[in-house]
Amino acid sequence: MRAIAGLWRWRHNPLRRTTDLVEALVALAAALLIAVAAPFVGSVAGGLTQDALHQAVQAQHENRHKVTATVVRTVTQPPVDPDPETATARDGHRRVVANWTAPDGSQRSGTVTAGAIASPGDRIPLWTDETGRPAARPMDSGTATVHAVLAGLGVAAAAAATIEGVRRLVLWRMVCRRYADWDREWAASGPDWGRTGTGS
């Protein structure tokens, strides 16, 4: 809005310099780009990210299978970690040796992560790949959508910041040029000011 007001104010002002009009036009262009181009770029980036993530979700759900494993024994915990964040994460889980049947029907055994209260004989859910090796839980569609929205917002914010940065750089260059012009004009006329007989 300030850019539009600036353009209107300088439209017929006799004190208007060319640089004043250019500054107002640059501000108006930047405001329009931030209002229109940045959201558009963000929405395109978010849409592309969502498509890619949903393809990844579909591939993960096709290649990963949920099986039930039987806990054989617990694994001795590592030494106490002084970091409170990792200690909290570790306290919620424990490592166990478990047996399970792979999607191809073969019997598997290995060390996996289970809940903190898992004990021998308990049955726990486990995600595996097609060969029966433990795998991470597949991403769900809701998580993929959230990541896509965040990516779109990030790209839009980055685009707006870039536009504003370019605007400030252009204005800085204009101010530098204006000061250089003033210095030249001062050097040409300033030293004679106040002297007797100046201008006669």
Backbone as CSV, one residue per row, in Angstrom:
resi,resn,N_x,N_y,N_z,CA_x,CA_y,CA_z,C_x,C_y,C_z
1,MET,0.817,-1.193,0.000,0.000,0.000,0.000,0.863,1.260,0.000
2,ARG,1.974,1.199,0.771,2.859,2.363,0.817,3.445,2.649,-0.559
3,ALA,3.682,1.562,-1.339,4.245,1.765,-2.673,3.249,2.505,-3.559
4,ILE,1.967,2.131,-3.474,0.942,2.800,-4.281,0.793,4.253,-3.826
5,ALA,0.782,4.466,-2.496,0.680,5.841,-1.992,1.882,6.665,-2.425
6,GLY,3.061,6.009,-2.427,4.260,6.723,-2.863,4.202,7.108,-4.319
7,LEU,3.698,6.202,-5.146,3.558,6.530,-6.573,2.582,7.685,-6.769
8,TRP,1.453,7.629,-6.076,0.442,8.681,-6.238,0.975,10.019,-5.752
9,ARG,1.711,10.004,-4.629,2.223,11.242,-4.054,3.242,11.894,-4.987
10,TRP,4.089,11.072,-5.646,5.151,11.623,-6.486,4.701,11.867,-7.931
11,ARG,3.442,11.547,-8.242,3.009,11.580,-9.633,3.208,12.947,-10.286
12,HIS,2.745,14.029,-9.662,2.863,15.364,-10.264,3.599,16.339,-9.359
13,ASN,4.355,15.857,-8.413,5.063,16.725,-7.486,6.244,17.377,-8.199
14,PRO,6.364,18.698,-8.149,7.476,19.363,-8.845,8.836,19.054,-8.225
15,LEU,8.861,18.586,-6.978,10.128,18.232,-6.339,10.539,16.787,-6.611
16,ARG,9.720,16.098,-7.371,9.994,14.688,-7.629,11.250,14.509,-8.470
17,ARG,12.116,13.624,-8.004,13.278,13.232,-8.798,12.962,11.909,-9.485
18,THR,13.713,11.598,-10.492,13.504,10.327,-11.194,13.709,9.157,-10.246
19,THR,14.698,9.287,-9.362,14.968,8.189,-8.434,13.812,7.960,-7.468
20,ASP,13.077,9.020,-7.120,11.920,8.857,-6.235,10.857,7.991,-6.899
21,LEU,10.627,8.262,-8.172,9.643,7.476,-8.910,10.108,6.031,-9.067
22,VAL,11.400,5.842,-9.341,11.931,4.486,-9.496,11.823,3.715,-8.180
23,GLU,12.118,4.389,-7.058,11.999,3.727,-5.756,10.561,3.266,-5.516
24,ALA,9.611,4.127,-5.832,8.206,3.758,-5.628,7.805,2.606,-6.544
25,LEU,8.299,2.619,-7.794,7.984,1.523,-8.717,8.607,0.209,-8.261
26,VAL,9.837,0.267,-7.759,10.492,-0.945,-7.246,9.728,-1.494,-6.051
27,ALA,9.298,-0.616,-5.150,8.528,-1.054,-3.981,7.198,-1.673,-4.407
28,LEU,6.536,-1.068,-5.395,5.265,-1.611,-5.882,5.470,-2.977,-6.525
29,ALA,6.509,-3.100,-7.356,6.785,-4.383,-8.004,7.093,-5.457,-6.970
30,ALA,7.881,-5.090,-5.947,8.212,-6.066,-4.909,6.960,-6.488,-4.138
31,ALA,6.088,-5.533,-3.828,4.861,-5.858,-3.100,3.964,-6.794,-3.915
32,LEU,3.848,-6.529,-5.211,3.035,-7.397,-6.066,3.637,-8.794,-6.176
33,LEU,4.967,-8.859,-6.318,5.611,-10.172,-6.411,5.457,-10.960,-5.115
34,ILE,5.596,-10.274,-3.981,5.440,-10.963,-2.697,4.003,-11.434,-2.516
35,ALA,3.039,-10.632,-2.973,1.628,-10.982,-2.795,1.159,-12.056,-3.767
36,VAL,1.767,-12.107,-4.966,1.265,-13.027,-5.987,2.264,-14.139,-6.305
37,ALA,3.502,-13.769,-6.628,4.473,-14.765,-7.089,4.919,-15.702,-5.973
38,ALA,5.185,-15.167,-4.785,5.674,-16.023,-3.698,4.653,-17.105,-3.318
39,PRO,3.366,-16.767,-3.133,2.394,-17.838,-2.847,2.253,-18.835,-3.999
40,PHE,2.345,-18.337,-5.236,2.234,-19.247,-6.379,3.389,-20.239,-6.396
41,VAL,4.612,-19.723,-6.204,5.783,-20.601,-6.182,5.673,-21.591,-5.026
42,GLY,5.213,-21.106,-3.864,5.044,-21.996,-2.719,4.023,-23.092,-2.976
43,SER,2.905,-22.735,-3.625,1.884,-23.749,-3.897,2.367,-24.772,-4.915
44,VAL,3.116,-24.325,-5.910,3.670,-25.265,-6.893,4.660,-26.210,-6.217
45,ALA,5.546,-25.647,-5.397,6.526,-26.478,-4.694,5.837,-27.455,-3.747
46,GLY,4.809,-26.979,-3.039,4.067,-27.860,-2.146,3.365,-28.980,-2.899
47,GLY,2.782,-28.647,-4.054,2.117,-29.675,-4.857,3.081,-30.720,-5.380
48,LEU,4.239,-30.268,-5.877,5.241,-31.221,-6.365,5.756,-32.099,-5.230
49,THR,5.978,-31.483,-4.074,6.446,-32.248,-2.916,5.403,-33.266,-2.484
50,GLN,4.136,-32.854,-2.493,3.075,-33.778,-2.088,2.992,-34.961,-3.046
51,ASP,3.095,-34.699,-4.352,3.063,-35.796,-5.313,4.206,-36.775,-5.066
52,ALA,5.418,-36.229,-4.864,6.579,-37.094,-4.645,6.437,-37.889,-3.348
53,LEU,5.963,-37.223,-2.287,5.826,-37.916,-1.007,4.732,-38.976,-1.048
54,HIS,3.640,-38.709,-1.750,2.576,-39.713,-1.838,3.021,-40.915,-2.662
55,GLN,3.854,-40.693,-3.651,4.430,-41.833,-4.379,5.336,-42.641,-3.457
56,ALA,6.120,-41.927,-2.615,6.987,-42.622,-1.666,6.158,-43.396,-0.641
57,VAL,5.047,-42.810,-0.181,4.162,-43.492,0.764,3.606,-44.763,0.139
58,GLN,3.162,-44.650,-1.104,2.601,-45.824,-1.786,3.661,-46.912,-1.951
59,ALA,4.878,-46.521,-2.332,5.951,-47.495,-2.499,6.306,-48.144,-1.166
60,GLN,6.344,-47.362,-0.104,6.665,-47.926,1.206,5.595,-48.909,1.665
61,HIS,4.325,-48.576,1.422,3.253,-49.480,1.842,3.238,-50.759,1.006
62,GLU,3.727,-50.674,-0.230,3.802,-51.877,-1.057,4.975,-52.765,-0.660
63,ASN,6.075,-52.153,-0.205,7.303,-52.904,0.056,7.512,-53.276,1.518
64,ARG,6.711,-52.734,2.426,6.880,-53.041,3.843,5.640,-53.764,4.367
65,HIS,5.889,-54.700,5.246,4.806,-55.541,5.740,4.843,-55.577,7.256
66,LYS,3.660,-55.562,7.860,3.568,-55.626,9.315,3.394,-57.086,9.725
67,VAL,4.296,-57.549,10.575,4.236,-58.926,11.064,4.223,-58.878,12.594
68,THR,3.982,-60.025,13.185,4.006,-60.131,14.638,5.234,-60.927,15.041
69,ALA,6.036,-60.355,15.925,7.248,-61.018,16.398,7.057,-61.441,17.853
70,THR,7.743,-62.522,18.233,7.693,-63.009,19.606,9.027,-62.703,20.288
71,VAL,8.949,-62.040,21.428,10.163,-61.676,22.165,10.774,-62.930,22.779
72,VAL,12.082,-63.137,22.519,12.799,-64.276,23.074,13.498,-63.866,24.364
73,ARG,14.210,-62.747,24.329,14.901,-62.247,25.516,15.209,-60.773,25.305
74,THR,15.493,-60.090,26.384,15.872,-58.682,26.304,17.383,-58.578,26.153
75,VAL,17.818,-57.471,25.580,19.238,-57.212,25.381,19.695,-56.238,26.457
76,THR,20.881,-56.463,26.989,21.411,-55.587,28.017,21.507,-54.166,27.491
77,GLN,21.017,-53.224,28.297,21.028,-51.816,27.890,22.457,-51.282,27.876
78,PRO,22.753,-50.307,27.004,24.074,-49.681,27.012,24.276,-48.860,28.278
79,PRO,25.498,-48.416,28.552,25.742,-47.607,29.758,24.872,-46.362,29.772
80,VAL,24.662,-45.828,30.971,23.815,-44.651,31.136,24.418,-43.474,30.371
81,ASP,23.558,-42.809,29.615,23.979,-41.648,28.829,23.635,-40.392,29.624
82,PRO,24.603,-39.480,29.833,24.301,-38.279,30.620,23.404,-37.285,29.897
83,ASP,23.220,-37.445,28.583,22.378,-36.520,27.832,20.913,-36.808,28.157
84,PRO,20.174,-35.852,28.736,18.793,-36.135,29.139,17.867,-36.426,27.966
85,GLU,18.130,-35.861,26.797,17.233,-36.105,25.662,17.351,-37.538,25.175
86,THR,18.581,-38.025,24.975,18.736,-39.403,24.507,18.321,-40.383,25.588
87,ALA,18.535,-40.021,26.862,18.123,-40.902,27.947,16.604,-41.059,27.964
88,THR,15.881,-39.980,27.725,14.419,-40.051,27.700,13.932,-40.922,26.552
89,ALA,14.549,-40.760,25.382,14.151,-41.574,24.235,14.468,-43.040,24.485
90,ARG,15.612,-43.305,25.126,16.011,-44.682,25.384,15.110,-45.331,26.416
91,ASP,14.672,-44.558,27.428,13.848,-45.127,28.491,12.507,-45.617,27.978
92,GLY,12.016,-45.069,26.867,10.725,-45.480,26.336,10.795,-46.744,25.495
93,HIS,11.999,-47.242,25.198,12.156,-48.431,24.362,13.235,-49.339,24.945
94,ARG,13.215,-50.575,24.520,14.285,-51.506,24.892,14.580,-52.410,23.715
95,ARG,15.786,-52.874,23.656,16.206,-53.782,22.591,15.921,-55.210,23.036
96,VAL,15.340,-55.977,22.121,15.011,-57.371,22.423,15.410,-58.248,21.246
97,VAL,15.647,-59.507,21.546,15.829,-60.515,20.506,14.466,-61.144,20.274
98,ALA,14.037,-61.199,19.008,12.700,-61.708,18.704,12.743,-62.617,17.491
99,ASN,11.725,-63.462,17.378,11.532,-64.336,16.216,10.277,-63.883,15.494
100,TRP,10.289,-63.968,14.154,9.110,-63.634,13.367,9.133,-64.394,12.049
101,THR,7.988,-64.395,11.410,7.855,-65.047,10.109,7.869,-63.975,9.037
102,ALA,8.797,-64.080,8.085,8.917,-63.110,6.997,7.731,-63.236,6.049
103,PRO,7.481,-62.207,5.228,6.368,-62.279,4.274,6.467,-63.461,3.306
104,ASP,7.698,-63.952,3.055,7.839,-65.098,2.149,7.681,-66.433,2.870
105,GLY,7.391,-66.401,4.201,7.154,-67.620,4.961,8.359,-68.143,5.714
106,SER,9.530,-67.558,5.499,10.732,-68.034,6.192,10.771,-67.498,7.616
107,GLN,11.436,-68.243,8.494,11.563,-67.842,9.888,12.780,-66.930,10.051
108,ARG,12.609,-65.842,10.791,13.684,-64.874,11.005,13.858,-64.625,12.495
109,SER,15.047,-64.173,12.849,15.346,-63.825,14.225,16.344,-62.682,14.212
110,GLY,16.231,-61.777,15.176,17.155,-60.663,15.235,16.846,-59.745,16.395
111,THR,17.682,-58.733,16.544,17.510,-57.744,17.601,16.695,-56.584,17.066
112,VAL,15.603,-56.268,17.749,14.705,-55.198,17.317,14.374,-54.317,18.524
113,THR,13.734,-53.197,18.243,13.315,-52.278,19.303,11.865,-52.578,19.672
114,ALA,11.600,-52.642,20.969,10.243,-52.894,21.456,9.922,-51.886,22.548
115,GLY,8.716,-51.951,23.050,8.315,-51.063,24.133,9.101,-51.356,25.405
116,ALA,9.070,-50.410,26.317,9.867,-50.525,27.538,9.422,-51.695,28.422
117,ILE,8.165,-52.128,28.268,7.667,-53.197,29.153,7.680,-54.558,28.458
118,ALA,8.276,-54.663,27.263,8.309,-55.945,26.557,9.155,-56.943,27.334
119,SER,8.651,-58.163,27.429,9.364,-59.216,28.154,9.267,-60.509,27.348
120,PRO,10.107,-61.509,27.641,10.087,-62.762,26.887,8.682,-63.357,26.826
121,GLY,8.326,-63.786,25.615,7.013,-64.370,25.373,5.992,-63.381,24.826
122,ASP,6.248,-62.089,24.971,5.320,-61.083,24.453,5.352,-61.067,22.935
123,ARG,4.201,-60.721,22.364,4.113,-60.586,20.901,4.061,-59.086,20.590
124,ILE,4.933,-58.666,19.686,5.049,-57.244,19.359,4.896,-57.046,17.858
125,PRO,4.330,-55.903,17.431,4.248,-55.622,15.993,5.619,-55.227,15.455
126,LEU,5.890,-55.630,14.215,7.186,-55.349,13.602,6.990,-55.124,12.107
127,TRP,7.617,-54.070,11.609,7.580,-53.811,10.165,8.825,-54.413,9.534
128,THR,8.631,-55.107,8.406,9.756,-55.704,7.685,9.671,-55.357,6.204
129,ASP,10.807,-55.526,5.502,10.767,-55.382,4.053,10.342,-56.716,3.449
130,GLU,10.416,-56.835,2.138,9.929,-58.038,1.474,10.768,-59.267,1.803
131,THR,12.024,-59.051,2.204,12.888,-60.187,2.539,12.793,-60.573,4.008
132,GLY,12.034,-59.824,4.787,11.868,-60.147,6.191,12.779,-59.391,7.130
133,ARG,13.624,-58.497,6.608,14.498,-57.713,7.479,13.700,-56.580,8.123
134,PRO,14.003,-56.242,9.395,13.277,-55.138,10.050,13.431,-53.836,9.267
135,ALA,12.345,-53.105,9.188,12.338,-51.840,8.452,11.572,-50.802,9.258
136,ALA,11.784,-49.544,8.891,11.060,-48.463,9.560,9.585,-48.507,9.167
137,ARG,8.757,-47.997,10.046,7.331,-47.930,9.756,7.110,-47.033,8.540
138,PRO,6.248,-47.431,7.615,6.016,-46.578,6.437,5.313,-45.279,6.808
139,MET,5.632,-44.245,6.066,4.996,-42.948,6.293,3.521,-43.029,5.906
140,ASP,2.673,-42.318,6.643,1.258,-42.300,6.273,0.944,-41.048,5.456
141,SER,-0.229,-41.020,4.848,-0.609,-39.918,3.957,-0.695,-38.593,4.693
142,GLY,-1.183,-38.620,5.935,-1.296,-37.379,6.704,0.061,-36.737,6.953
143,THR,1.050,-37.552,7.298,2.401,-37.030,7.522,2.977,-36.466,6.231
144,ALA,2.734,-37.160,5.129,3.228,-36.676,3.837,2.606,-35.326,3.488
145,THR,1.314,-35.167,3.764,0.642,-33.901,3.479,1.206,-32.775,4.342
146,VAL,1.444,-33.061,5.631,2.017,-32.046,6.518,3.388,-31.615,6.013
147,HIS,4.221,-32.588,5.619,5.546,-32.249,5.095,5.440,-31.412,3.814
148,ALA,4.472,-31.737,2.969,4.297,-30.975,1.729,3.864,-29.544,2.015
149,VAL,2.951,-29.372,2.970,2.506,-28.019,3.340,3.675,-27.211,3.903
150,LEU,4.463,-27.833,4.773,5.618,-27.137,5.339,6.625,-26.769,4.257
151,ALA,6.816,-27.668,3.296,7.738,-27.363,2.193,7.226,-26.186,1.368
152,GLY,5.915,-26.168,1.085,5.343,-25.057,0.336,5.467,-23.732,1.068
153,LEU,5.195,-23.756,2.376,5.338,-22.530,3.168,6.792,-22.065,3.207
154,GLY,7.707,-23.011,3.324,9.124,-22.653,3.341,9.577,-22.025,2.038
155,VAL,9.143,-22.595,0.917,9.525,-22.047,-0.390,8.904,-20.667,-0.585
156,ALA,7.638,-20.496,-0.185,6.990,-19.189,-0.311,7.712,-18.142,0.530
157,ALA,8.077,-18.508,1.763,8.800,-17.567,2.622,10.171,-17.231,2.042
158,ALA,10.849,-18.246,1.495,12.161,-17.998,0.888,12.039,-17.094,-0.334
159,ALA,10.992,-17.304,-1.135,10.779,-16.452,-2.306,10.504,-15.015,-1.889
160,ALA,9.655,-14.836,-0.874,9.357,-13.481,-0.387,10.609,-12.811,0.168
161,ALA,11.415,-13.565,0.910,12.652,-13.005,1.458,13.626,-12.628,0.347
162,THR,13.688,-13.441,-0.702,14.568,-13.133,-1.831,14.119,-11.866,-2.545
163,ILE,12.811,-11.731,-2.760,12.278,-10.535,-3.415,12.588,-9.293,-2.586
164,GLU,12.363,-9.394,-1.274,12.639,-8.252,-0.400,14.137,-7.940,-0.379
165,GLY,14.966,-8.964,-0.405,16.410,-8.744,-0.441,16.846,-8.031,-1.716
166,VAL,16.271,-8.436,-2.848,16.589,-7.772,-4.115,16.129,-6.322,-4.086
167,ARG,14.925,-6.087,-3.533,14.423,-4.704,-3.437,15.370,-3.839,-2.608
168,ARG,15.801,-4.360,-1.470,16.709,-3.590,-0.616,18.053,-3.352,-1.296
169,LEU,18.525,-4.336,-2.049,19.796,-4.169,-2.758,19.681,-3.084,-3.825
170,VAL,18.559,-3.094,-4.570,18.348,-2.066,-5.594,18.286,-0.680,-4.949
171,LEU,17.538,-0.559,-3.848,17.444,0.741,-3.183,18.788,1.187,-2.623
172,TRP,19.568,0.252,-2.090,20.893,0.594,-1.575,21.793,1.129,-2.679
173,ARG,21.722,0.469,-3.850,22.523,0.947,-4.987,22.065,2.332,-5.430
174,MET,20.761,2.581,-5.425,20.247,3.889,-5.812,20.683,4.968,-4.829
175,VAL,20.645,4.652,-3.538,21.067,5.623,-2.526,22.562,5.915,-2.673
176,CYS,23.343,4.875,-2.910,24.789,5.086,-3.116,25.041,5.993,-4.315
177,ARG,24.298,5.770,-5.397,24.464,6.604,-6.578,24.029,8.040,-6.294
178,ARG,22.938,8.190,-5.551,22.459,9.526,-5.204,23.500,10.280,-4.365
179,TYR,24.078,9.599,-3.374,25.113,10.239,-2.562,26.335,10.607,-3.398
180,ALA,26.688,9.748,-4.347,27.825,10.057,-5.217,27.528,11.291,-6.064
181,ASP,26.278,11.390,-6.556,25.897,12.583,-7.337,25.952,13.833,-6.464
182,TRP,25.472,13.739,-5.228,25.531,14.890,-4.331,26.974,15.301,-4.046
183,ASP,27.837,14.327,-3.868,29.248,14.639,-3.621,29.863,15.371,-4.806
184,ARG,29.515,14.925,-6.004,30.052,15.602,-7.200,29.517,17.032,-7.305
185,GLU,28.217,17.201,-7.041,27.642,18.543,-7.102,28.231,19.446,-6.018
186,TRP,28.450,18.883,-4.839,29.039,19.665,-3.764,30.478,20.046,-4.103
187,ALA,31.210,19.128,-4.673,32.594,19.414,-5.042,32.657,20.503,-6.107
188,ALA,31.646,20.530,-6.985,31.657,21.528,-8.051,31.229,22.905,-7.569
189,SER,30.293,22.981,-6.594,29.777,24.290,-6.206,30.012,24.655,-4.748
190,GLY,30.173,23.703,-3.895,30.248,23.956,-2.465,31.413,24.813,-2.018
191,PRO,32.618,24.592,-2.490,33.761,25.356,-1.958,33.642,26.866,-2.128
192,ASP,32.852,27.364,-3.082,32.720,28.796,-3.296,31.663,29.440,-2.388
193,TRP,30.854,28.648,-1.708,29.772,29.198,-0.882,30.374,30.011,0.262
194,GLY,29.792,31.194,0.506,30.197,32.030,1.621,31.375,32.947,1.337
195,ARG,31.980,32.817,0.172,33.102,33.695,-0.153,32.582,35.025,-0.690
196,THR,33.308,36.081,-0.402,32.939,37.411,-0.898,33.031,37.427,-2.411
197,GLY,31.977,37.926,-3.037,31.997,38.053,-4.490,31.535,36.824,-5.218
198,THR,31.087,35.769,-4.475,30.632,34.544,-5.152,29.373,34.874,-5.957
199,GLY,29.383,34.456,-7.216,28.231,34.647,-8.071,28.171,36.018,-8.693
200,SER,29.136,36.908,-8.475,29.083,38.224,-9.075,29.955,38.285,-10.319
